[in-house]
Amino acid sequence: MAAPGHDALLISLLAACTACIGYAVGRLHQWYRTGLDRDEAYRDGYETATRSVFSTAARLIGPRREARGTAAVRSATVAPAAPADGGRHLVPDELVQAATYRLAPDRVARAKVPGAASAAADDEAADAASGDDGQETTRLRSVPRPRSS
């Protein structure tokens, strides 16, 4: 004997089962495709890295270009270390004793420091204190001294 709603119940169960199976098959397909895509990405990355390493090694081993003559090269003369005047600073002695040069006007920082002495007074003091050796130098105005540690 068949109940009157038996066919409707079977059709709805069959539809639910088909939907679940379709979802599961879709997830399996997605997992499979992701695995293939991942493997392909690994292969591509490995090939790219291999080419990059090879080209880097080839550049290192290859013949070197000679230096271009665009910049004047000065010989590095070692100056004797100046005697310490009692204070410690955080700037290396090589930089403190290095020769300076005049910067182009567009390269000089033009900061206004409140409470600083006038620029003319700084220039006069710098000219009086420096031994004029014929080399022009750039003096920055109101440069703070490094902190002692």
KESETI-433363 format. One record per residue (C-alpha): residue in one letter; chain; x, y, z. Coordinates in nm, 4 decimals. Last residue first. Layout:
+------+------+----------+----------+----------+
| code | unit |        X |        Y |        Z |
+------+------+----------+----------+----------+
|    a |    A |        X |        Y |        Z |
...
+------+------+----------+----------+----------+
//
This chain:
+------+------+----------+----------+----------+
| code | unit |        X |        Y |        Z |
+------+------+----------+----------+----------+
|    s |    A |   7.7092 |   5.9329 |   2.5381 |
|    s |    A |   7.7804 |   6.2806 |   2.4117 |
|    r |    A |   7.5150 |   6.4374 |   2.1959 |
|    p |    A |   7.6296 |   6.5608 |   1.8584 |
|    r |    A |   7.6721 |   6.9360 |   1.8161 |
|    p |    A |   7.3905 |   7.1282 |   1.6528 |
|    v |    A |   7.4523 |   7.2787 |   1.3088 |
|    s |    A |   7.3733 |   7.6470 |   1.3283 |
|    r |    A |   7.4535 |   7.7458 |   0.9727 |
|    l |    A |   7.6117 |   7.4905 |   0.7473 |
|    r |    A |   7.9554 |   7.5895 |   0.6309 |
|    t |    A |   8.0401 |   7.5041 |   0.2736 |
|    t |    A |   8.4073 |   7.4931 |   0.1915 |
|    e |    A |   8.6299 |   7.6550 |  -0.0675 |
|    q |    A |   8.9819 |   7.5227 |  -0.0855 |
|    g |    A |   9.2641 |   7.7760 |  -0.0932 |
|    d |    A |   9.4177 |   7.6651 |   0.2366 |
|    d |    A |   9.2571 |   7.9439 |   0.4393 |
|    g |    A |   9.3102 |   7.8411 |   0.8014 |
|    s |    A |   8.9627 |   7.8406 |   0.9417 |
|    a |    A |   8.8673 |   8.0329 |   1.2544 |
|    a |    A |   8.8374 |   8.3803 |   1.1014 |
|    d |    A |   8.6450 |   8.2610 |   0.7957 |
|    a |    A |   8.4098 |   8.0527 |   1.0127 |
|    a |    A |   8.3454 |   8.3415 |   1.2489 |
|    e |    A |   8.2721 |   8.5758 |   0.9580 |
|    d |    A |   8.0380 |   8.3218 |   0.7969 |
|    d |    A |   7.8534 |   8.2608 |   1.1245 |
|    a |    A |   7.8137 |   8.6340 |   1.1831 |
|    a |    A |   7.6757 |   8.6776 |   0.8312 |
|    a |    A |   7.4295 |   8.3913 |   0.8804 |
|    s |    A |   7.2795 |   8.5499 |   1.1908 |
|    a |    A |   7.2873 |   8.3613 |   1.5177 |
|    a |    A |   7.0155 |   8.1063 |   1.5858 |
|    g |    A |   6.7170 |   8.1741 |   1.8142 |
|    p |    A |   6.4688 |   8.0017 |   1.5841 |
|    v |    A |   6.6372 |   7.7840 |   1.3209 |
|    k |    A |   6.5430 |   7.8660 |   0.9649 |
|    a |    A |   6.6286 |   7.5823 |   0.7316 |
|    r |    A |   6.7811 |   7.6521 |   0.3934 |
|    a |    A |   6.9437 |   7.3245 |   0.3016 |
|    v |    A |   7.2064 |   7.3642 |   0.0327 |
|    r |    A |   7.1461 |   7.1520 |  -0.2762 |
|    d |    A |   6.9795 |   7.4165 |  -0.4977 |
|    p |    A |   7.2672 |   7.6549 |  -0.4344 |
|    a |    A |   7.5248 |   7.4023 |  -0.5588 |
|    l |    A |   7.7414 |   7.2709 |  -0.2792 |
|    r |    A |   8.0870 |   7.4010 |  -0.1982 |
|    y |    A |   8.3294 |   7.1319 |  -0.0878 |
|    t |    A |   8.4390 |   6.9655 |   0.2325 |
|    a |    A |   8.7526 |   6.7747 |   0.3226 |
|    a |    A |   8.7091 |   6.4971 |   0.5754 |
|    q |    A |   8.8345 |   6.5488 |   0.9322 |
|    v |    A |   8.4987 |   6.4983 |   1.1056 |
|    l |    A |   8.3999 |   6.2241 |   0.8635 |
|    e |    A |   8.7149 |   6.0196 |   0.9190 |
|    d |    A |   8.6914 |   6.0863 |   1.2942 |
|    p |    A |   8.3606 |   5.9004 |   1.3119 |
|    v |    A |   8.0647 |   6.1081 |   1.4369 |
|    l |    A |   7.9262 |   6.0176 |   1.7794 |
|    h |    A |   8.1321 |   6.2678 |   1.9729 |
|    r |    A |   8.3525 |   6.2487 |   2.2755 |
|    g |    A |   8.5093 |   6.5559 |   2.4305 |
|    g |    A |   8.8664 |   6.6023 |   2.5526 |
|    d |    A |   9.0164 |   6.7790 |   2.2531 |
|    a |    A |   9.1288 |   6.4571 |   2.0889 |
|    p |    A |   9.4451 |   6.4961 |   1.8868 |
|    a |    A |   9.3860 |   6.4957 |   1.5137 |
|    a |    A |   9.4347 |   6.1637 |   1.3405 |
|    p |    A |   9.6942 |   6.1715 |   1.0679 |
|    a |    A |   9.5558 |   6.2315 |   0.7201 |
|    v |    A |   9.5368 |   5.9392 |   0.4817 |
|    t |    A |   9.5417 |   6.0511 |   0.1243 |
|    a |    A |   9.2703 |   5.9067 |  -0.0973 |
|    s |    A |   9.3637 |   5.9854 |  -0.4527 |
|    r |    A |   9.1061 |   6.1921 |  -0.6292 |
|    v |    A |   8.8900 |   6.0516 |  -0.9057 |
|    a |    A |   8.7281 |   6.3062 |  -1.1316 |
|    a |    A |   8.3946 |   6.1733 |  -1.2442 |
|    t |    A |   8.2829 |   6.0831 |  -1.5951 |
|    g |    A |   8.5773 |   5.8649 |  -1.6948 |
|    r |    A |   8.3838 |   5.5428 |  -1.7060 |
|    a |    A |   8.5115 |   5.2521 |  -1.5042 |
|    e |    A |   8.6025 |   4.9514 |  -1.7137 |
|    r |    A |   8.3371 |   4.6926 |  -1.7723 |
|    r |    A |   8.3884 |   4.3542 |  -1.6117 |
|    p |    A |   8.3911 |   4.0339 |  -1.8100 |
|    g |    A |   8.1349 |   3.7706 |  -1.7088 |
|    i |    A |   8.1534 |   3.5629 |  -1.3910 |
|    l |    A |   7.9288 |   3.7879 |  -1.1847 |
|    r |    A |   7.6874 |   3.8497 |  -1.4723 |
|    a |    A |   7.6646 |   3.4785 |  -1.5466 |
|    a |    A |   7.5962 |   3.4052 |  -1.1799 |
|    t |    A |   7.3150 |   3.6602 |  -1.1752 |
|    s |    A |   7.1738 |   3.5212 |  -1.5011 |
|    f |    A |   7.1822 |   3.1668 |  -1.3608 |
|    v |    A |   7.0211 |   3.2692 |  -1.0323 |
|    s |    A |   6.7431 |   3.4518 |  -1.2162 |
|    r |    A |   6.6884 |   3.1686 |  -1.4621 |
|    t |    A |   6.6651 |   2.9188 |  -1.1764 |
|    a |    A |   6.4323 |   3.1460 |  -0.9822 |
|    t |    A |   6.2026 |   3.1791 |  -1.2827 |
|    e |    A |   6.2035 |   2.8031 |  -1.3400 |
|    y |    A |   6.1284 |   2.7358 |  -0.9727 |
|    g |    A |   5.8502 |   2.9922 |  -0.9686 |
|    d |    A |   5.6931 |   2.8463 |  -1.2824 |
|    r |    A |   5.7147 |   2.4932 |  -1.1437 |
|    y |    A |   5.5710 |   2.5987 |  -0.8077 |
|    a |    A |   5.2877 |   2.7856 |  -0.9825 |
|    e |    A |   5.2129 |   2.4773 |  -1.1931 |
|    d |    A |   5.1994 |   2.2602 |  -0.8818 |
|    r |    A |   4.9667 |   2.5092 |  -0.7122 |
|    d |    A |   4.7414 |   2.5228 |  -1.0183 |
|    l |    A |   4.7243 |   2.1432 |  -1.0283 |
|    g |    A |   4.6446 |   2.1239 |  -0.6568 |
|    t |    A |   4.3836 |   2.3979 |  -0.6882 |
|    r |    A |   4.2260 |   2.2085 |  -0.9779 |
|    y |    A |   4.1998 |   1.8891 |  -0.7690 |
|    w |    A |   4.0554 |   2.0718 |  -0.4672 |
|    q |    A |   3.8026 |   2.2515 |  -0.6899 |
|    h |    A |   3.6992 |   1.9222 |  -0.8506 |
|    l |    A |   3.6569 |   1.7637 |  -0.5079 |
|    r |    A |   3.4486 |   2.0613 |  -0.3929 |
|    g |    A |   3.2296 |   2.0410 |  -0.7035 |
|    v |    A |   3.1791 |   1.6644 |  -0.6573 |
|    a |    A |   3.0729 |   1.7231 |  -0.2949 |
|    y |    A |   2.8257 |   1.9966 |  -0.3956 |
|    g |    A |   2.6783 |   1.7779 |  -0.6708 |
|    i |    A |   2.6416 |   1.4870 |  -0.4260 |
|    c |    A |   2.4638 |   1.7106 |  -0.1762 |
|    a |    A |   2.2305 |   1.8539 |  -0.4440 |
|    t |    A |   2.1490 |   1.5057 |  -0.5775 |
|    c |    A |   2.0662 |   1.3843 |  -0.2237 |
|    a |    A |   1.8384 |   1.6841 |  -0.1651 |
|    a |    A |   1.6607 |   1.6287 |  -0.4998 |
|    l |    A |   1.6160 |   1.2531 |  -0.4289 |
|    l |    A |   1.4768 |   1.3315 |  -0.0828 |
|    s |    A |   1.2291 |   1.5810 |  -0.2368 |
|    i |    A |   1.1228 |   1.3285 |  -0.5035 |
|    l |    A |   1.0776 |   1.0498 |  -0.2465 |
|    l |    A |   0.8656 |   1.2699 |  -0.0191 |
|    a |    A |   0.6438 |   1.3825 |  -0.3087 |
|    d |    A |   0.5890 |   1.0206 |  -0.4161 |
|    h |    A |   0.4919 |   0.9015 |  -0.0639 |
|    g |    A |   0.2390 |   1.1774 |   0.0002 |
|    p |    A |  -0.0707 |   0.9486 |  -0.0670 |
|    a |    A |   0.0642 |   0.6465 |   0.1194 |
|    a |    A |   0.1189 |   0.3414 |  -0.0900 |
|    m |    A |   0.0000 |   0.0000 |   0.0000 |
+------+------+----------+----------+----------+
//
